[in-house]
Amino acid sequence: MAMPLRQTVRVGTYLMQQKLKRRDKFPLIVELEPLFACNLACEGCGKIQHPAGVLKQRMPVAQAVGAVLESGAPMVSIAGGEPLMHPQIDEIVRQLVERRKYVFLCTNALLMRKKLDKFKPSPYFTFTVHIDGLRERHDASVAKEGTFDEAVEAIKEAKRRGFRVTTNSTFFNTDTPQTIIDVLDYLNDDLQVDEMMISPAFAYEKAPDQEHFLGVEQTRELFRKTFAGGNRRRWRLNHSPLFLDFLEGKVDFECTAWGIPNYSLFGWQRPCYLMADGYVPTYRELIEKTDWDKYGRGKDARCSNCMAHCGYEPTAVLATMGSLKESLRAITETIGSNRGR
C-alpha cells in the first residue's frame, strides 16, 4: 500500500480510536459529490443521467464542508460529475485542508491546467486523475479524442508545481491483463504518479453501455493474470494488500458499504455511491436507519457482480486492523513503497 507514512499513521490512529470507542460503523472516507454535471459523457457512467435542472445545481461550500465534518471521516474524495466545474471548488478544498482532512479531488483533467493556480500544494491535498487506459483505450472510454493527452500534460504540470497526483482506473470486460499492465506501467514508471487506484467497473443501472461490465469470476481471472510476475509489489497501488488479494480471488469479503458513504446534492445516499435506494439528510440517520444487512453479494441481486473498492476496501482495511500478521504485512509494504520514491 503506497499511502504516505503521515497519512497511514493518521488513518491508523483514527481506526484505533473508533475501536476504543466501540463503534461498529464509521466512515473511512467520504465520497463528496458537490455537482453531477460533467464535461464528458462516459459510456459507463450513471451520474450524468440526471435532469437538466439537477445538472445545473452546485452544492454550497458550507454544505459540502459541513457534511464531511458531520461524518468525522479523516479523508474525503471529491467527485461528481467533474468537480473542477464547480465555481467554488477551490474554497471547498481549502476549508477541508485547513481542517486537516485528506482531500482527493477526482478529475478527468480537462480543466486541470486552467485551474491549477486556484490550489496550493499540500500533504493533505491530492489531484486524482481518471485514466482508463493508454491513449486509444482511454479516449474511447470517455468518448472524446485528445482527453488522454490533456490528462498526461495536466499530470506533468501539476507534479512540476509540487502537487501530489494519483490516478484512478476503471477496467471493463474489454480489458485484458496486458492492457492493464501497459497503462499501470506507464503511470507508475513513465509519469511516476504518486499512487494508483484500480477498480473493476460496476454496472450502473443508468449507464448507456450495459454490455461491458465485469462479473466476479472475470474480475478474479483478469487481476490474477495482471498481478502475476511481481507487478503488485512493483506498482505503487493505493490499496491494502488484502483488497488486492480480494481482486485476485485469494480471499473473499462481505461488503462494508457504510465505510465509504456518499454525500451529494440529494443528501446521504443509501447504501453507497453506486446504488441509490433513497437519501437521508444526516449522516447519523444514514448509519442508524439503513438496513445494511440486506446488501451485498447473495443478498441483493444488484450486488452480484460488484467488487468495487467502495464496498470492499473498507472490509479489507478492517480485516487488516484485526490481524497482527496482516497489519505487519501492510506496514512492510507501505515502508517499502515510500523508500522506493
C-alpha positions as CSV (number, residue, x, y, z in Angstrom):
1,M,0.0,0.0,0.0
2,A,1.6,3.2,-1.2
3,M,-0.1,5.6,1.2
4,P,2.3,8.2,2.6
5,L,3.5,7.4,6.1
6,R,1.9,10.5,7.6
7,Q,-1.4,9.6,6.2
8,T,-1.0,6.0,7.2
9,V,-0.4,7.0,10.8
10,R,-3.3,9.4,10.8
11,V,-5.8,6.9,9.4
12,G,-4.4,4.1,11.7
13,T,-4.9,6.3,14.7
14,Y,-8.4,7.2,13.6
15,L,-9.3,3.5,13.3
16,M,-7.9,2.7,16.7
17,Q,-10.0,5.5,18.2
18,Q,-13.1,4.0,16.7
19,K,-12.2,0.6,18.1
20,L,-11.6,2.1,21.6
21,K,-14.9,3.9,21.4
22,R,-16.5,0.5,20.4
23,R,-18.1,2.0,17.3
24,D,-19.1,-0.7,14.9
25,K,-19.9,1.6,11.9
26,F,-17.8,4.6,11.0
27,P,-16.6,6.2,7.7
28,L,-13.1,5.7,6.4
29,I,-13.5,8.2,3.6
30,V,-16.5,10.3,2.4
31,E,-17.4,10.4,-1.3
32,L,-18.5,14.0,-1.8
33,E,-20.4,15.0,-5.0
34,P,-20.9,18.8,-5.0
35,L,-22.4,18.6,-8.5
36,F,-23.4,16.0,-11.1
37,A,-22.6,18.0,-14.2
38,C,-19.6,16.9,-16.3
39,N,-17.8,17.9,-19.5
40,L,-17.6,14.3,-20.7
41,A,-20.2,11.7,-21.4
42,C,-18.5,8.4,-20.5
43,E,-20.5,5.3,-21.6
44,G,-20.0,3.5,-18.2
45,C,-21.1,6.4,-16.0
46,G,-24.5,6.7,-14.4
47,K,-24.0,10.1,-12.8
48,I,-24.7,12.3,-15.7
49,Q,-28.2,11.0,-16.5
50,H,-30.0,13.4,-14.1
51,P,-32.5,16.0,-15.5
52,A,-31.0,19.3,-16.8
53,G,-32.3,21.2,-13.7
54,V,-30.3,18.9,-11.4
55,L,-27.2,19.1,-13.6
56,K,-27.2,22.9,-13.2
57,Q,-27.1,22.7,-9.4
58,R,-23.9,23.4,-7.4
59,M,-23.6,22.5,-3.7
60,P,-22.8,25.5,-1.4
61,V,-19.4,25.4,0.3
62,A,-20.8,25.4,3.8
63,Q,-23.0,22.4,3.0
64,A,-20.1,20.4,1.4
65,V,-17.7,21.1,4.3
66,G,-20.4,20.5,6.9
67,A,-21.2,17.1,5.6
68,V,-17.6,15.9,5.9
69,L,-17.3,17.3,9.4
70,E,-20.6,15.7,10.4
71,S,-19.3,12.3,9.4
72,G,-15.9,12.7,11.2
73,A,-14.1,10.9,8.4
74,P,-10.3,11.7,8.1
75,M,-10.4,11.6,4.3
76,V,-12.7,12.9,1.5
77,S,-12.9,12.1,-2.2
78,I,-14.5,14.9,-4.2
79,A,-16.1,13.6,-7.3
80,G,-19.2,14.2,-9.4
81,G,-19.6,14.9,-12.2
82,E,-16.5,17.0,-12.8
83,P,-15.7,18.9,-9.6
84,L,-13.5,21.4,-11.4
85,M,-16.6,22.8,-13.0
86,H,-17.8,23.9,-9.5
87,P,-17.0,27.6,-9.2
88,Q,-16.0,27.3,-5.6
89,I,-14.2,24.0,-5.6
90,D,-11.0,25.7,-4.5
91,E,-12.7,27.1,-1.4
92,I,-14.2,23.7,-0.6
93,V,-10.7,22.1,-0.8
94,R,-9.1,25.0,1.1
95,Q,-11.5,24.7,4.1
96,L,-11.2,20.9,4.3
97,V,-7.4,21.1,4.1
98,E,-7.5,23.8,6.8
99,R,-9.2,21.2,9.0
100,R,-6.6,18.6,8.2
101,K,-8.8,16.4,6.1
102,Y,-7.0,14.4,3.4
103,V,-8.6,15.6,0.2
104,F,-8.6,13.7,-3.1
105,L,-10.0,15.8,-6.0
106,C,-11.1,13.4,-8.7
107,T,-11.0,14.8,-12.2
108,N,-10.9,13.9,-15.9
109,A,-8.2,16.7,-16.1
110,L,-9.7,18.6,-19.0
111,L,-9.9,21.8,-16.8
112,M,-7.0,20.9,-14.5
113,R,-4.2,23.0,-16.1
114,K,-6.5,26.1,-16.3
115,K,-7.5,25.7,-12.6
116,L,-4.1,24.8,-11.0
117,D,-3.5,28.4,-9.9
118,K,-6.6,28.2,-7.6
119,F,-4.9,25.5,-5.5
120,K,-1.8,25.2,-3.3
121,P,0.3,22.1,-2.9
122,S,-0.2,20.4,0.5
123,P,0.4,17.0,2.0
124,Y,-3.4,17.0,2.7
125,F,-4.3,17.6,-1.0
126,T,-4.1,15.3,-4.0
127,F,-5.3,15.5,-7.6
128,T,-6.7,12.1,-8.6
129,V,-6.9,11.9,-12.4
130,H,-9.1,9.3,-14.1
131,I,-7.1,7.2,-16.6
132,D,-8.8,4.1,-18.0
133,G,-6.0,3.0,-20.4
134,L,-3.4,4.3,-22.8
135,R,-4.4,6.9,-25.4
136,E,-6.7,4.9,-27.7
137,R,-8.5,2.9,-24.9
138,H,-8.9,5.9,-22.6
139,D,-10.2,8.2,-25.3
140,A,-12.7,5.6,-26.4
141,S,-13.8,5.0,-22.8
142,V,-14.6,8.7,-22.3
143,A,-15.9,9.2,-25.9
144,K,-13.6,12.1,-26.7
145,E,-10.3,12.2,-28.6
146,G,-7.4,14.1,-27.0
147,T,-8.5,13.5,-23.4
148,F,-5.6,11.2,-22.6
149,D,-3.0,13.6,-23.9
150,E,-4.5,16.5,-22.0
151,A,-4.6,14.4,-18.8
152,V,-1.0,13.5,-19.2
153,E,0.1,17.1,-19.7
154,A,-2.0,18.1,-16.7
155,I,-0.4,15.5,-14.5
156,K,3.1,16.6,-15.6
157,E,2.4,20.3,-14.9
158,A,0.8,19.5,-11.5
159,K,3.8,17.5,-10.5
160,R,6.1,20.2,-11.7
161,R,4.4,22.6,-9.4
162,G,4.7,20.3,-6.4
163,F,1.2,18.8,-6.2
164,R,0.6,15.2,-5.2
165,V,-1.0,13.4,-8.1
166,T,-2.6,9.9,-8.1
167,T,-4.7,8.1,-10.7
168,N,-8.0,6.1,-10.7
169,S,-8.5,3.5,-13.4
170,T,-11.7,1.5,-14.0
171,F,-11.4,-1.6,-16.0
172,F,-14.1,-3.4,-18.1
173,N,-14.5,-6.8,-19.8
174,T,-12.9,-5.3,-22.9
175,D,-9.6,-5.0,-21.0
176,T,-7.0,-7.7,-20.9
177,P,-4.2,-8.3,-18.5
178,Q,-1.8,-6.8,-21.0
179,T,-3.8,-3.6,-21.5
180,I,-3.9,-3.1,-17.7
181,I,-0.2,-3.8,-17.3
182,D,0.5,-1.4,-20.1
183,V,-1.3,1.5,-18.5
184,L,-0.1,0.8,-15.0
185,D,3.4,0.5,-16.2
186,Y,3.1,3.9,-17.9
187,L,1.6,5.6,-14.9
188,N,4.0,4.1,-12.5
189,D,7.3,4.2,-14.4
190,D,6.9,7.0,-17.1
191,L,4.6,9.5,-15.5
192,Q,5.7,8.5,-12.0
193,V,2.4,9.4,-10.3
194,D,2.4,9.1,-6.5
195,E,-0.2,6.3,-6.3
196,M,-2.7,4.4,-8.5
197,M,-6.1,3.1,-7.6
198,I,-7.8,0.4,-9.7
199,S,-11.4,-0.9,-9.7
200,P,-13.5,-3.3,-11.8
201,A,-16.4,-1.5,-13.4
202,F,-19.7,-1.6,-11.6
203,A,-23.0,-1.9,-13.6
204,Y,-24.6,1.5,-13.1
205,E,-28.3,1.0,-13.8
206,K,-28.5,4.3,-15.8
207,A,-25.2,3.8,-17.7
208,P,-25.7,4.0,-21.5
209,D,-23.3,1.0,-22.0
210,Q,-24.6,-2.1,-20.2
211,E,-22.6,-4.7,-22.1
212,H,-19.0,-4.3,-20.8
213,F,-19.2,-4.7,-17.0
214,L,-17.2,-7.4,-15.4
215,G,-18.5,-10.4,-13.5
216,V,-16.9,-11.7,-10.3
217,E,-15.1,-14.6,-11.9
218,Q,-14.0,-12.4,-14.8
219,T,-12.6,-9.9,-12.4
220,R,-10.6,-12.5,-10.4
221,E,-9.1,-14.1,-13.5
222,L,-8.3,-10.6,-15.0
223,F,-6.4,-9.4,-11.9
224,R,-4.8,-12.7,-11.1
225,K,-3.1,-12.6,-14.5
226,T,-2.4,-8.9,-14.3
227,F,-0.7,-9.2,-10.9
228,A,1.5,-12.2,-12.0
229,G,5.2,-11.8,-12.0
230,G,5.6,-9.5,-9.1
231,N,3.7,-6.5,-10.6
232,R,1.7,-6.0,-7.4
233,R,4.8,-5.2,-5.3
234,R,6.4,-3.1,-8.1
235,W,3.4,-0.8,-8.7
236,R,2.5,2.0,-6.3
237,L,-1.0,0.8,-5.8
238,N,-3.2,2.8,-3.3
239,H,-4.9,-0.3,-1.8
240,S,-4.4,-2.6,1.1
241,P,-2.8,-5.9,0.4
242,L,-5.9,-7.7,1.4
243,F,-8.0,-5.8,-1.1
244,L,-5.6,-6.8,-3.9
245,D,-5.9,-10.4,-2.6
246,F,-9.7,-10.0,-2.9
247,L,-9.4,-8.8,-6.5
248,E,-7.4,-11.9,-7.3
249,G,-9.9,-14.2,-5.6
250,K,-7.4,-15.3,-2.9
251,V,-9.8,-14.2,-0.2
252,D,-13.5,-13.2,-0.2
253,F,-15.2,-10.5,1.8
254,E,-18.7,-9.2,2.6
255,C,-19.4,-5.6,1.5
256,T,-18.9,-2.8,4.0
257,A,-20.9,-0.1,2.2
258,W,-21.0,2.2,5.3
259,G,-17.2,2.5,5.2
260,I,-17.3,4.9,2.3
261,P,-20.6,6.8,2.5
262,N,-21.7,9.2,-0.3
263,Y,-23.0,12.7,0.1
264,S,-24.4,14.5,-2.9
265,L,-26.9,17.3,-3.8
266,F,-29.6,14.9,-2.7
267,G,-28.1,14.1,0.8
268,W,-26.6,10.9,2.1
269,Q,-27.1,8.2,-0.4
270,R,-28.2,4.6,0.5
271,P,-26.4,2.3,0.5
272,C,-23.4,3.5,-1.5
273,Y,-22.5,5.9,-4.3
274,L,-23.0,3.1,-6.8
275,M,-26.7,2.4,-5.8
276,A,-29.4,4.8,-5.0
277,D,-32.1,3.4,-2.6
278,G,-33.0,6.8,-1.3
279,Y,-31.4,9.7,0.5
280,V,-31.4,11.0,4.1
281,P,-30.4,14.5,5.4
282,T,-28.0,13.4,8.2
283,Y,-25.1,11.0,8.5
284,R,-26.5,9.7,11.7
285,E,-29.7,8.8,10.0
286,L,-27.8,7.0,7.2
287,I,-26.0,4.8,9.7
288,E,-28.8,4.1,12.1
289,K,-31.7,3.8,9.8
290,T,-30.3,1.8,6.9
291,D,-30.7,-1.9,6.8
292,W,-27.1,-2.7,5.9
293,D,-27.6,-6.4,6.3
294,K,-29.7,-6.7,3.1
295,Y,-26.9,-5.5,0.8
296,G,-24.0,-7.5,-0.7
297,R,-23.5,-10.5,-2.9
298,G,-26.0,-13.2,-2.2
299,K,-28.4,-10.7,-0.6
300,D,-29.2,-8.1,-3.3
301,A,-29.2,-9.1,-7.0
302,R,-27.8,-5.8,-8.0
303,C,-24.7,-6.5,-5.9
304,S,-24.0,-9.9,-7.6
305,N,-21.0,-8.8,-9.7
306,C,-19.8,-5.9,-7.6
307,M,-16.1,-6.0,-6.4
308,A,-15.7,-2.2,-6.2
309,H,-13.4,-0.6,-3.8
310,C,-16.2,1.5,-2.1
311,G,-17.7,-1.7,-0.6
312,Y,-14.7,-4.0,-0.2
313,E,-11.7,-1.8,0.5
314,P,-13.2,-0.9,3.9
315,T,-13.7,-4.6,4.7
316,A,-10.1,-5.3,3.8
317,V,-8.8,-2.4,5.9
318,L,-10.8,-3.6,8.9
319,A,-9.6,-7.1,8.4
320,T,-6.1,-5.8,8.3
321,M,-6.5,-3.9,11.6
322,G,-7.9,-7.1,13.2
323,S,-4.9,-9.2,12.3
324,L,-1.3,-8.7,13.6
325,K,0.0,-10.6,10.6
326,E,-1.8,-8.5,8.1
327,S,-1.0,-5.3,9.9
328,L,2.7,-6.1,9.7
329,R,2.3,-7.0,6.1
330,A,0.6,-3.7,5.3
331,I,3.2,-1.7,7.2
332,T,6.1,-3.5,5.5
333,E,4.6,-2.8,2.0
334,T,4.0,0.9,3.0
335,I,7.6,1.4,4.1
336,G,8.8,-0.4,1.0
337,S,6.8,1.8,-1.3
338,N,7.9,5.0,0.4
339,R,11.5,4.0,0.2
340,G,11.2,3.4,-3.5
341,R,10.1,7.0,-4.2
